[in-house]
């Protein structure tokens, strides 16, 4: 896709769009929530965190995420491109030319999960000043409260709904924004694939507002970024992202059916040494993946 404006201008424009539509998404979520719950606007966040409103919370957060992530990406791409390429093609929505790419995505996903899981354990042992530690814990508790409410699954129907709302939709929305839109911008701006992918991954992780999950999400973002760069096909990144999210949702559902604590399950990490195995799996999997990628080494 040809560039219409300079990269700094594109970056400022995209950040502006994200800021505006995050505010719009949050406002719409609060406004609709107040109408459905028959309460004041300021009471909506607390009420949506109640178990009785878990279903409504899932739907409203889904709509807010769609507005905050996908709409800015579509507007940005539409304005920035000047050739005849469609929006879907610009995002990387194309057919998968070799089914083996899907198969190789499975061990790449496994390696990414091992690496990110081990880094989540590392994050628990990073020394922080007492004041920053308290802020980090408070931020984590807010995030967990929201996730725990959305992860309540008492039936198979709840599980299927959670797979859609917590696994598929975020995978689709986030990959459109970060891999299809933000990553090409930073790669083009820095003229370096690795730097562009790492910056995008840091941005991807930071927007989740979780200190103890920052390293693990950054690592996962790098793996997703490499997968998209080597394939130029966003479906594969969405597939991997969905598998990662879906595994978490499935684990929480199983824990729920066993009558165990969801919070305890969310706090569990894997041993640090598993990250080394994850890196080895990623190395060999990407090596095999690149042999079958028809677009390898083409510019983004």
C-alpha positions as CSV (number, residue, x, y, z in Angstrom):
1,X,0.0,0.0,0.0
2,X,1.4,3.4,-1.0
3,X,1.8,6.0,1.7
4,X,0.0,9.3,1.4
5,X,1.4,11.1,4.4
6,X,4.7,11.0,6.3
7,X,5.0,8.5,9.1
8,X,5.1,11.1,12.0
9,X,1.8,12.6,10.6
10,X,0.3,9.2,10.3
11,X,1.3,8.3,13.9
12,X,-0.2,11.5,15.3
13,X,-3.4,11.0,13.3
14,X,-3.8,7.4,14.4
15,X,-3.2,8.3,18.0
16,X,-5.8,11.0,17.8
17,X,-8.3,8.6,16.3
18,X,-7.6,6.0,19.0
19,X,-8.0,8.6,21.7
20,X,-11.3,9.9,20.3
21,X,-12.9,6.5,19.7
22,X,-11.8,5.1,23.1
23,X,-13.6,8.0,24.7
24,X,-16.6,7.4,22.3
25,X,-16.6,3.7,23.1
26,X,-16.5,4.2,26.8
27,X,-19.2,6.9,26.7
28,X,-21.5,4.7,24.6
29,X,-20.9,1.7,26.9
30,X,-21.8,3.9,29.9
31,X,-24.8,5.5,28.2
32,X,-26.3,2.2,27.0
33,X,-25.5,0.6,30.4
34,X,-27.3,3.3,32.3
35,X,-30.4,2.9,30.1
36,X,-30.4,-0.9,30.5
37,X,-29.7,-0.9,34.2
38,X,-31.9,2.2,34.9
39,X,-29.1,3.9,36.9
40,X,-27.0,7.0,36.8
41,X,-24.0,7.1,34.5
42,X,-21.5,7.0,37.4
43,X,-23.0,3.9,38.8
44,X,-22.6,1.8,35.6
45,X,-19.0,0.5,36.0
46,X,-19.7,-0.9,39.5
47,X,-23.0,-2.5,38.4
48,X,-21.5,-4.1,35.3
49,X,-19.0,-5.8,37.6
50,X,-21.8,-7.6,39.5
51,X,-22.1,-11.3,38.6
52,X,-25.8,-10.7,37.7
53,X,-24.8,-8.4,34.9
54,X,-22.0,-10.5,33.5
55,X,-23.8,-11.1,30.2
56,X,-24.5,-7.4,29.7
57,X,-21.0,-6.5,30.6
58,X,-19.6,-8.9,27.9
59,X,-21.8,-7.4,25.2
60,X,-21.2,-3.8,26.1
61,X,-17.4,-4.2,26.4
62,X,-17.4,-5.9,23.0
63,X,-19.1,-2.9,21.5
64,X,-16.8,-0.5,23.2
65,X,-13.7,-2.5,21.9
66,X,-15.1,-2.5,18.4
67,X,-15.5,1.3,18.5
68,X,-12.1,1.9,20.1
69,X,-10.0,-0.5,17.9
70,X,-11.6,-1.3,14.6
71,X,-13.2,2.1,13.7
72,X,-9.9,4.0,14.0
73,X,-8.1,1.4,12.0
74,X,-10.7,1.5,9.2
75,X,-10.7,5.3,9.1
76,X,-6.9,5.5,9.2
77,X,-6.4,3.0,6.4
78,X,-9.1,4.5,4.2
79,X,-7.6,8.0,4.4
80,X,-4.0,7.0,4.3
81,X,-4.1,4.7,1.2
82,X,-4.3,6.2,-2.2
83,X,-4.3,3.2,-4.5
84,X,-7.2,0.9,-5.5
85,X,-6.5,-1.7,-2.8
86,X,-9.6,-2.6,-0.7
87,X,-9.7,-2.2,3.1
88,X,-9.8,-5.9,3.6
89,X,-6.8,-6.5,1.4
90,X,-4.9,-3.6,3.1
91,X,-5.6,-5.3,6.5
92,X,-4.2,-8.6,5.1
93,X,-7.5,-10.5,4.8
94,X,-6.6,-12.9,2.0
95,X,-6.8,-16.6,1.3
96,X,-4.2,-18.9,2.9
97,X,-2.2,-20.3,0.0
98,X,-0.7,-23.2,1.8
99,X,-2.6,-25.2,4.5
100,X,0.7,-26.1,6.1
101,X,1.0,-22.5,7.3
102,X,-2.0,-23.2,9.6
103,X,-0.4,-26.4,10.9
104,X,2.9,-24.5,11.6
105,X,0.9,-21.9,13.4
106,X,0.0,-24.4,16.1
107,X,3.5,-25.0,17.4
108,X,4.2,-21.3,17.1
109,X,1.2,-20.7,19.3
110,X,2.4,-23.3,21.8
111,X,5.9,-21.8,21.9
112,X,4.4,-18.3,22.4
113,X,2.2,-19.5,25.3
114,X,5.2,-21.1,27.0
115,X,7.3,-18.0,26.6
116,X,4.6,-15.6,27.7
117,X,3.7,-17.8,30.6
118,X,7.2,-17.9,31.9
119,X,7.6,-14.1,31.6
120,X,4.4,-13.7,33.6
121,X,6.2,-15.5,36.4
122,X,9.3,-13.3,35.9
123,X,7.1,-10.2,36.3
124,X,6.1,-11.3,39.8
125,X,9.7,-11.0,41.0
126,X,10.6,-7.6,39.5
127,X,11.6,-5.4,42.4
128,X,9.6,-2.2,42.6
129,X,9.4,0.8,45.1
130,X,6.6,0.3,47.6
131,X,4.5,3.1,46.1
132,X,4.8,1.8,42.5
133,X,4.1,-1.8,43.7
134,X,0.9,-0.7,45.3
135,X,-0.2,1.1,42.1
136,X,0.7,-1.9,40.0
137,X,-1.3,-4.2,42.3
138,X,-4.3,-1.9,42.3
139,X,-4.2,-1.8,38.5
140,X,-4.0,-5.6,38.4
141,X,-6.9,-6.0,40.7
142,X,-9.1,-3.7,38.6
143,X,-8.2,-5.7,35.5
144,X,-8.8,-9.0,37.2
145,X,-12.2,-7.9,38.5
146,X,-13.3,-7.1,35.0
147,X,-11.9,-10.4,33.6
148,X,-13.4,-12.5,36.4
149,X,-16.8,-11.0,35.9
150,X,-16.7,-11.7,32.2
151,X,-15.3,-15.2,32.8
152,X,-18.2,-16.5,34.8
153,X,-19.5,-19.5,33.0
154,X,-22.2,-21.7,34.5
155,X,-23.2,-23.6,31.3
156,X,-22.0,-24.7,27.9
157,X,-23.9,-21.7,26.4
158,X,-21.9,-19.4,28.7
159,X,-18.7,-21.1,27.6
160,X,-19.5,-20.6,23.9
161,X,-20.5,-17.0,24.5
162,X,-17.2,-16.4,26.4
163,X,-15.2,-17.9,23.5
164,X,-16.8,-15.4,21.2
165,X,-16.6,-12.4,23.5
166,X,-13.3,-13.1,25.2
167,X,-11.4,-15.0,22.6
168,X,-12.6,-14.5,19.0
169,X,-13.7,-10.9,19.0
170,X,-10.6,-9.5,20.8
171,X,-8.4,-11.6,18.5
172,X,-10.1,-10.1,15.5
173,X,-10.3,-6.5,16.8
174,X,-6.8,-6.3,18.2
175,X,-5.1,-7.9,15.2
176,X,-6.8,-5.5,12.9
177,X,-5.5,-2.5,14.9
178,X,-2.1,-3.7,16.0
179,X,-0.8,-6.0,13.4
180,X,-2.6,-4.7,10.3
181,X,-2.5,-1.0,11.1
182,X,0.1,-0.1,13.8
183,X,2.8,-2.5,12.9
184,X,3.3,-1.5,9.2
185,X,3.4,2.1,10.4
186,X,6.3,1.5,12.8
187,X,8.2,-0.8,10.5
188,X,8.0,1.8,7.8
189,X,8.9,4.7,10.1
190,X,11.9,2.9,11.8
191,X,13.0,1.2,8.6
192,X,13.6,-1.9,10.8
193,X,11.3,-4.9,11.0
194,X,12.4,-6.0,14.6
195,X,12.2,-2.5,16.0
196,X,8.8,-1.9,14.4
197,X,7.4,-5.1,15.7
198,X,8.8,-4.6,19.2
199,X,7.4,-1.0,19.5
200,X,4.0,-2.3,18.3
201,X,4.2,-5.1,20.8
202,X,5.0,-2.8,23.7
203,X,2.0,-0.6,22.6
204,X,-0.2,-3.7,22.4
205,X,0.8,-4.8,25.9
206,X,0.6,-1.3,27.5
207,X,-3.0,-0.8,26.3
208,X,-4.1,-3.7,28.5
209,X,-3.1,-1.7,31.6
210,X,-1.6,-4.7,33.4
211,X,1.9,-4.3,34.9
212,X,2.3,-8.0,35.8
213,X,1.2,-9.1,32.4
214,X,3.3,-6.5,30.5
215,X,6.3,-8.7,29.6
216,X,4.2,-11.7,28.7
217,X,1.9,-9.7,26.4
218,X,4.8,-8.0,24.8
219,X,6.4,-11.4,24.0
220,X,3.1,-12.6,22.7
221,X,2.8,-9.5,20.6
222,X,6.3,-10.0,19.1
223,X,5.3,-13.6,18.1
224,X,2.1,-12.4,16.5
225,X,3.9,-9.6,14.8
226,X,6.5,-12.0,13.3
227,X,3.7,-14.3,12.2
228,X,2.0,-11.5,10.3
229,X,5.2,-10.1,8.8
230,X,6.3,-13.5,7.5
231,X,2.9,-14.4,6.1
232,X,1.3,-11.0,5.3
233,X,-2.0,-12.8,6.2
234,X,-3.9,-11.5,9.2
235,X,-6.0,-14.6,9.4
236,X,-3.0,-16.5,10.8
237,X,-2.4,-13.9,13.5
238,X,-6.1,-13.9,14.4
239,X,-6.0,-17.8,14.5
240,X,-3.0,-17.8,16.9
241,X,-4.5,-15.0,19.0
242,X,-7.8,-16.9,19.2
243,X,-6.1,-20.1,20.2
244,X,-4.2,-18.3,23.0
245,X,-7.3,-16.6,24.3
246,X,-9.5,-19.7,23.8
247,X,-7.1,-21.8,25.9
248,X,-7.4,-19.4,28.8
249,X,-11.2,-19.3,28.5
250,X,-11.3,-23.1,28.4
251,X,-9.1,-23.4,31.4
252,X,-11.3,-21.0,33.4
253,X,-14.4,-22.9,32.3
254,X,-12.9,-26.2,33.5
255,X,-11.9,-24.7,36.8
256,X,-15.5,-23.3,37.2
257,X,-17.0,-26.8,36.6
258,X,-14.6,-28.3,39.1
259,X,-15.8,-25.7,41.7
260,X,-12.3,-24.2,42.1
261,X,-11.4,-20.5,42.4
262,X,-11.3,-18.5,39.2
263,X,-9.0,-15.9,40.8
264,X,-6.5,-18.6,41.8
265,X,-6.5,-20.0,38.3
266,X,-5.8,-16.6,36.8
267,X,-2.9,-16.1,39.2
268,X,-1.2,-19.4,38.2
269,X,2.0,-19.1,36.0
270,X,4.4,-21.6,34.7
271,X,8.0,-22.1,35.7
272,X,10.6,-19.7,34.1
273,X,12.6,-22.5,32.5
274,X,9.6,-23.3,30.3
275,X,10.4,-20.1,28.5
276,X,13.6,-21.6,27.2
277,X,11.6,-24.5,25.7
278,X,9.2,-22.0,24.3
279,X,12.0,-20.1,22.5
280,X,13.3,-23.4,21.0
281,X,9.9,-24.3,19.8
282,X,9.5,-20.8,18.2
283,X,12.9,-21.0,16.6
284,X,12.3,-24.3,14.8
285,X,8.6,-23.6,14.1
286,X,9.3,-20.2,12.4
287,X,12.2,-21.8,10.5
288,X,9.7,-24.3,9.0
289,X,7.0,-21.7,8.6
290,X,9.2,-19.4,6.5
291,X,10.0,-22.1,4.0
292,X,6.3,-22.2,3.1
293,X,5.5,-18.5,3.2
294,X,4.9,-17.2,-0.3
295,X,5.4,-13.6,0.7
296,X,8.5,-13.8,2.8
297,X,10.9,-10.8,2.6
298,X,8.3,-8.7,0.7
299,X,7.9,-5.2,2.2
300,X,4.9,-4.6,4.4
